[in-house]
């Protein structure tokens, strides 16, 4: 089994791609802050569905590998099968200026900073997970 077939790495890659696409949309919003009748865009939150998470066995068959909640206090977990196409959320409440523009630069910059921190966290987790696998197989 290739490392790229592991569900954890697949989910982390999807998460990082989602953050890259969100960064593009947020930058577009900031760039159009003075454009007449412009409405800001954002991505819908990434959802991971347990039924879509699959592992490949040695025979090549797909098997569902869902996570169970063993305690009511545990967070729910769910994966998206779409790796490069994400749903754009246009339903946000926007305060519109007289010019018709609805971009609030302060809100957009807060989203940009939060998005960058989340991307960095996913990238760090991906890197450290690869390091653990390398250590486990003795390639460090």
Beta strands, then each sheet from edge to edge (+ up, - down):
strand 1: 42-43
strand 2: 54-56
strand 3: 62-64
strand 4: 88-89
sheet 1: 1+ 4-
sheet 2: 2+ 3-
end
